[in-house]
Amino acid sequence: MSEVGIRAVNGLTARWARTVAADDGTVFSAAGVWPLLAFLADGAGGRARAELAEALGVPADVAATAARQLLAEMASVPGLDAALGLWAQQRLRLRDDWRAGLPAGTQGTFGDDLITAQERLDAWAAERTGGVVERMPLKLTRDAQVVLASALSLRTTWRQPFTEVPLRPEHGPWQGRTLLGLFRRSVRPDRVGVAATPDGHVTSLTVPGDNGIDIHLVLGEEGMTPGQVIAAGVGLVERTLPVTEGGRLPLGHVGPGLRVEQRPSATPEPVALDVRTVAYEVRADHDLLADPALFGLPSTPYAHFPGISDTPLTIGAARQSAVAQFSAKGFRAGAVTAVSAPYGGAPQPTHTTTVLSLTYDRPFAFLTTTRSPRLLLTTGWVTNPAPFPPMGLS
């Protein structure tokens, strides 16, 4: 694959990891977002074009070519499927040069029957991910003029399967639970390694699949954030982070979750790698407009895409749904990313007008302090305000 494209996607992965909410587990795919941003950049103008190019890591005038190449190369990997879909409101006229830059066979239309159109979009998402992602991550609305979507699906079977065993952690957040553990022994200590990062040490295990797809399990020191551990994993995958492989590690506790010791053995194997992990399924939905600057998406309702259509368009919604499943036999994952573009307005003149408007119409915090010095006494979060009293009561 193109080194430029790989670096660009991995860079977006690392930046996204630093901001994504992961307290309840998460899964996301920068590779699913990047092609959409590239085709948007190809049709964008002005500041939006520059911001999308910065988020992509490639100039806007080569973004569409890079996206086509990335999609084609991903689709050529065994076990990895990649697809792009475009649906335009049947009365909307797209620019021929922008539409010609999309991969062949990706274009469709929708009319005023949004229920039927939504069913078709959901069926496309499920079909393109083998049912892992069951529906499109966004809903069609009356003002939608264009929907641009990508779908990724990957699957691999372990060359050496795991054995299912009960796993009962003795400490940490899973303490007291009996988990579906996975165990296997191999003679490849080079599959594991330890690396030092500015945020702490990490231990990484590579689990190879049977079709050229590897899964990397990265465990950080206690106290490291999800973003820090994922960023370290990106460095390990890109080999920009020095790592000490298992065969060169000394005896003792040598990394998070990893110990090297000598044990009696009934077999002549000089080195063995015993791995215990857990089976898991992670699902997550992401609103890309919650952090538009990360993806270079415009955050104003004005028209930003003169290269897509003469009709002024803006970004109305941008979302991703992703799923990952790790079992004793293999790994499956899918991600569907979609962007909808409704009408966009022209920028309005700027006036010097002072307006103060304050509305508490969603959960909010409260803090009580002494006036001087401002000593914090109580802090709270309001989620359940008192109800409006019935008529006749006060």
LINLIN-V926794 format. One record per helix or strand. SS is the DSSP state (hx for helix, st for strand). FROM is the first residue (numbers start at 1). TO is the last residue. If there is no record, write none. Layout:
# LINLIN-V926794
[[SS,FROM,TO] [SS,FROM,TO]]
This chain:
# LINLIN-V926794
[[hx,3,17] [hx,30,43] [hx,46,56] [hx,60,75] [st,80,89] [st,94,94] [hx,96,100] [st,107,110] [hx,114,128] [st,144,158] [st,163,167] [st,179,186] [hx,189,191] [st,192,197] [st,200,209] [st,214,220] [hx,226,238] [st,244,245] [hx,246,248] [st,252,255] [st,258,260] [st,273,278] [st,280,287] [hx,288,295] [st,302,302] [st,309,309] [st,313,313] [st,317,326] [st,330,343] [st,345,345] [st,364,369] [st,376,382]]
